[in-house]
Amino acid sequence: MPLGVILALCIIRCNGVGTPAIVATPSACSNLGQYISVGGTAGFNTLVRRDFTVGLLATGHVRLYEHGTAIAAAIADSPSSNPYAILSAIERVFAGSGPGEAELGLVGANYFTLPANRYSQYYQYQFVNSGLNPNAANVNVPYKPASKIRFDRHNVRAWKNWVQAARSVGIASMAPIVAPNLPWKPHDPIFPPTHAEYYDINSAFYKLSRFEALYGGAIAFDSPASFFLAGGSGSGYRKFIEQAIRWGNARGLRTTMLVSPYPTRSNFTQNTERFVGVLTAHDAVPSEWAVDDYENTNPNDADAMGPDTRTNTTTQVALWLATQAPVYVQVRENGKLVPGMVCRPK
C-alpha cells in the first residue's frame, strides 16, 4: 500500500497477559497522527533539504525532534543578521507536521520564562522567537550526585516547577529520560544497594523517576538499538526497558523510545529492526519513537541525516519506523483508561 496508508490492524494488550488477539479496531487506529519524531544533533541543519524527507513526510506520522543542542547549533550557524534562518527553512519543510518534540536539559524553571532579549541560551530566544512550538519534551535528568536522584522535597518541588513552567509555554507532556545505561557498582551512592533494584522500575531507587513521569505525563527511554541488543549495561537491562515501557503504558503515559546509532551508523537500520522486533515480542511497544544521532554533534553531517532512501541514515530509519513499526495507543472508555492497543501497518 502507498505511504501514509491508515494503520488499521491493532492488537489488544490484554493487560500484558497471554497471547494478544488481532482485532479490527478502526476507531482506535485510524487517526494516529504524528508518533515518529526525527531530528538530531547529527546533520540537523541539513533537514533544510526537502529531498531528505520526501517519503518520510508523506506518511503523515512524522514531526520534528528538536534537541536543544541542535537548535543552538542551527542558530549559531545562521547569519548573525538572521539567526533563525536555518530553523525557519527546516520549519518550512516540516510545515503541516504539527508541533514538534523537544529534548532538553534540566536547568530550572526560569529556563522557559526568562526574556529572549537578555538570555540567548534559553527557551524564549531559541524556541519561541524562532517559531518552534513543541508540545512535548524529553528531559536529560541528572544521574549524579546522589542528592539529585533522591525522592525528597527539594527534587519534587524542582520537577513540579519545571513542568508547570513548561506547560505555560505549551509543552503538555514532560518525560524524564530513564535508562540504567551505566553498569551497576556496589557501594556507590549513585546506584541502589543491590543489582536487582537497579533493574526494576518499581524499586525504591526509581521513586523520583516514577514521580517525574506521572507528574509530567510521560516517560522516555534512552536505549540505542545496538546497545540494547548486546545486553546493555548488564544482566537485567533488557527486562528493565521492557518492564518500564509496560509500566508507562499501563498508566496512560506517553512512552517515547529514543532510537539512535551506537557506537556507529553501520548497522543502524538492521539493528533498529531487530530492536523493534524484540520489544514487540515482549509486549513492550512504546507510544512514540524518536530518531536522532546525538553521539555525532556535527549539525552539518548530511550523510548521517539523509536522504530517507539511503540505509542507515536518521531519516531512513524514521521512515522504516513510520511504515513498519507498531505503536501503542492509549484507549479510554467513558473517561477511564482501559487496556490499550498496538497498531501496525496493514
C-alpha positions as a printed Julia matrix, in Angstrom:
346×3 Matrix{Float64}:
   0.0     0.0    0.0
   1.19    3.6   -0.54
   2.93    5.64   2.14
   0.59    7.37   4.52
  -1.9     4.5    4.48
  -4.16    4.41   7.5
  -2.93    1.96  10.08
  -5.84   -0.31  10.78
  -4.55   -3.56  12.25
  -4.46   -3.49  16.04
  -3.53   -5.82  18.85
  -5.16   -5.68  22.25
  -2.58   -5.85  25.04
  -4.86   -7.83  27.34
  -3.02   -6.27  30.31
   0.17   -7.99  29.2
  -1.22  -11.46  29.89
  -1.49  -14.21  27.32
  -1.27  -14.05  23.54
  -2.55  -10.77  22.07
  -5.6   -11.11  19.87
  -5.79   -9.4   16.48
  -8.99   -7.4   16.12
 -10.39   -4.82  13.72
 -10.44   -1.52  15.61
 -10.58    1.3   13.06
 -11.71    3.86  15.62
  -8.54    3.39  17.68
  -6.04    3.04  14.87
  -7.39    5.23  12.1
  -6.14    8.61  13.28
  -2.71    8.11  14.82
  -1.24   11.44  13.76
   2.45   12.09  14.36
   4.09    9.45  16.54
   7.56    9.42  14.95
   9.92   12.31  15.75
  13.04   12.86  13.67
  15.88   15.32  14.07
  19.08   15.16  15.87
  22.11   16.6   16.54
  23.98   14.91  13.66
  23.03   16.54  10.38
  20.18   18.57  11.85
  20.93   21.62   9.69
  20.66   19.51   6.54
  16.94   18.99   7.17
  16.57   22.15   5.11
  16.9    19.78   2.14
  13.41   18.74   1.09
  14.74   15.69  -0.76
  15.87   14.19   2.56
  12.32   13.65   3.85
  10.05   13.14   0.82
   8.82    9.66   1.73
   9.04   10.31   5.43
   6.75   13.34   5.47
   4.37   11.64   3.05
   3.49    9.09   5.75
   1.78   11.79   7.81
   3.2    10.27  11.0
   6.35   12.35  11.44
   7.22   15.51  13.32
  10.43   17.38  14.1
  12.63   16.28  17.0
  14.12   19.44  18.46
  17.17   18.53  20.52
  18.33   21.6   22.45
  21.92   21.15  21.26
  20.77   21.01  17.63
  18.6    24.11  18.0
  21.52   26.08  19.47
  23.81   24.89  16.65
  21.31   25.9   13.96
  21.14   29.41  15.44
  24.93   29.65  15.73
  25.4    28.53  12.1
  22.92   31.07  10.74
  23.93   34.63   9.74
  24.06   37.0   12.71
  21.64   39.24  10.82
  19.11   36.36  10.66
  19.83   33.9   13.49
  16.76   31.83  12.72
  17.47   31.33   9.02
  18.21   27.6    9.26
  15.4    26.88  11.7
  12.91   28.78   9.54
  13.94   26.76   6.49
  13.52   23.49   8.42
  10.14   24.63   9.7
   9.02   25.26   6.13
   9.99   21.7    5.19
   8.06   20.3    8.17
   5.06   22.62   7.74
   1.86   20.73   8.45
   3.56   18.07  10.59
   2.2    19.5   13.81
   4.02   20.62  16.96
   7.49   19.2   17.45
   9.04   17.28  20.31
  11.95   18.78  22.25
  14.84   17.29  24.18
  16.15   19.48  26.96
  18.46   19.55  29.94
  17.01   20.08  33.41
  18.25   23.59  34.22
  15.48   25.15  36.3
  12.02   26.55  35.67
  13.22   30.01  34.63
  14.71   28.42  31.51
  11.25   28.73  29.96
  10.38   32.2   31.19
  13.47   34.44  31.1
  13.19   37.08  28.34
  14.7    36.45  24.92
  16.42   39.82  24.68
  18.67   39.0   27.65
  19.05   35.23  27.61
  20.05   33.88  24.21
  20.72   30.37  25.54
  17.21   29.97  26.93
  13.84   28.81  25.65
  12.21   32.12  24.74
  15.08   33.07  22.43
  15.81   29.66  20.94
  12.35   28.13  20.65
   9.64   30.78  20.93
  11.28   33.53  18.86
  12.35   31.05  16.2
   8.77   29.86  15.7
   9.25   26.39  17.16
   6.28   25.2   19.16
   6.88   21.75  20.7
   4.04   20.29  22.72
   6.12   17.5   24.24
   9.6    17.29  25.7
  12.06   14.72  26.99
  14.47   15.71  29.74
  18.01   14.58  30.47
  17.56   14.34  34.22
  20.67   14.08  36.43
  22.08   10.69  37.37
  24.58   12.08  39.88
  25.36   13.16  42.52
  23.21   11.05  44.79
  21.45   14.14  46.13
  19.97   14.81  42.66
  18.3    11.41  42.32
  16.7    11.08  45.74
  12.96   11.37  46.16
  12.87   14.33  48.51
  11.07   17.63  48.92
  13.69   19.62  47.06
  13.75   17.41  43.94
   9.97   17.05  43.89
   9.48   20.81  44.06
  12.09   21.41  41.34
  10.34   19.0   38.96
   6.88   20.44  39.66
   8.14   23.95  38.99
   9.87   22.76  35.8
   6.76   21.04  34.44
   4.48   23.94  35.33
   6.79   26.41  33.61
   6.89   24.17  30.53
   3.11   24.0   30.42
   2.99   27.79  30.42
   4.73   27.73  27.0
   2.57   24.94  25.56
   4.52   21.79  26.48
   1.77   19.41  27.56
   3.87   16.38  28.49
   7.32   16.28  30.05
   9.24   12.99  30.24
  12.27   12.13  32.31
  14.67   10.1   30.19
  15.19    6.88  32.12
  17.59    4.01  31.46
  20.16    2.19  33.61
  22.87    2.67  30.99
  25.82    2.59  33.41
  26.99   -0.77  34.78
  25.83   -1.26  38.36
  28.51   -0.84  41.03
  28.2    -1.88  44.67
  28.83    0.64  47.44
  28.45    3.6   45.09
  25.89    6.24  46.18
  24.59    6.84  42.66
  23.45    3.2   42.47
  20.99    1.27  44.66
  22.35   -1.26  47.15
  21.52   -4.28  45.01
  21.78   -5.26  41.37
  18.13   -6.35  41.36
  16.91   -2.89  42.46
  18.87   -1.22  39.66
  16.98   -3.2   37.03
  13.47   -2.83  38.47
  11.41    0.28  37.66
   9.26   -0.44  40.74
  12.18   -0.36  43.21
  12.73    2.46  45.69
  15.68    3.63  43.6
  13.32    4.85  40.84
  10.79    6.56  43.1
  11.8    10.01  41.85
  11.72    8.85  38.22
   8.24    7.4   38.68
   7.02   10.61  40.28
   8.52   12.7   37.46
   6.88   10.51  34.82
   3.47   10.55  36.48
   3.52   14.3   37.14
   4.85   15.1   33.67
   2.54   12.66  31.87
   5.34   10.87  30.05
   8.47    8.75  30.29
  11.24    8.35  27.72
  13.95    5.74  27.28
  17.5     6.22  26.04
  18.39    2.77  24.76
  20.36    2.68  21.47
  19.38   -0.4   19.47
  22.82   -2.0   19.29
  23.41   -1.31  22.99
  20.11   -2.95  23.91
  20.69   -5.95  21.66
  24.15   -6.51  23.16
  22.68   -6.66  26.67
  23.01   -3.01  27.65
  24.73   -2.32  30.94
  24.37   -5.82  32.28
  22.08   -8.69  33.15
  18.56   -7.38  33.65
  18.92   -4.35  31.37
  16.69   -5.58  28.56
  14.0    -6.69  31.01
  14.13   -3.26  32.67
  13.5    -1.39  29.4
  10.62   -3.71  28.52
   9.17   -3.51  32.04
   9.41    0.28  32.12
   7.61    0.66  28.78
   4.79   -1.57  30.01
   4.7     0.39  33.29
   4.24    3.68  31.43
   1.66    2.31  29.01
  -0.41    0.84  31.84
  -0.6     4.29  33.45
  -1.67    6.18  30.35
   1.66    7.95  29.87
   3.33    8.98  26.66
   6.12    6.42  26.31
   8.85    7.58  23.94
  11.68    5.33  22.82
  14.75    7.26  21.67
  16.28    5.41  18.73
  19.89    6.2   17.92
  23.02    4.59  16.43
  25.71    3.46  18.83
  28.63    3.34  18.5
  28.4     3.71  14.68
  25.72    4.0   11.99
  26.99    0.98  10.04
  24.05   -1.26  11.05
  21.6     1.37  12.28
  18.66    0.18  10.17
  19.19   -3.52  10.76
  19.68   -3.08  14.5
  16.57   -0.92  14.76
  14.51   -3.58  13.01
  15.79   -6.24  15.42
  15.26   -3.95  18.41
  11.65   -3.27  17.45
  11.11   -7.0   16.94
  12.29   -7.82  20.46
  10.16   -5.12  22.09
   7.12   -6.22  20.12
   7.62   -9.86  21.05
   7.76   -8.9   24.73
   4.64   -6.69  24.71
   6.74   -3.56  25.2
   5.72   -1.25  22.36
   6.03    2.49  23.11
   3.52    5.13  22.1
   6.19    7.1   20.21
   9.55    6.59  18.53
  12.1     9.44  18.31
  15.08    9.07  15.96
  18.26   11.09  16.22
  22.04   10.71  16.39
  23.37   12.54  19.44
  26.74   10.76  19.55
  27.65   12.79  16.46
  27.27   16.5   17.21
  28.11   17.8   13.72
  24.9    19.59  12.62
  26.07   19.7    9.0
  26.77   15.98   8.55
  24.41   15.34   5.65
  25.46   11.69   5.32
  24.21   10.99   8.84
  20.81   12.58   8.23
  19.59   11.51   4.82
  18.1    11.02   2.38
  15.34    8.73   3.61
  16.07    6.36   0.72
  19.61    5.57   1.94
  20.11    2.83   4.51
  21.39    3.72   7.99
  20.54    7.43   7.84
  18.41    9.04  10.53
  15.58    9.8    8.1
  15.63    6.3    6.58
  15.34    4.67   9.99
  12.48    7.04  10.79
  10.79    6.08   7.51
  11.09    2.39   8.36
   9.54    3.03  11.76
   6.72    5.09  10.25
   5.79    2.35   7.78
   6.72   -0.87   9.58
   6.92   -0.47  13.35
   3.99   -0.9   15.75
   2.88    1.88  18.07
   0.97    1.66  21.34
  -2.31    3.57  21.51
  -3.93    4.6   24.77
  -7.66    3.87  24.95
 -10.23    5.44  27.24
 -13.84    4.46  27.7
 -16.16    6.88  29.48
 -13.11    8.86  30.52
 -11.39    5.87  32.13
  -8.16    4.26  30.96
  -8.64    0.71  29.66
  -6.13   -1.74  28.16
  -4.62   -0.1   25.1
  -3.83   -1.33  21.63
  -0.83   -1.8   19.41
  -1.43   -0.58  15.87
   0.51   -1.94  12.91
   0.74   -1.09   9.22
  -1.76   -3.26   7.39
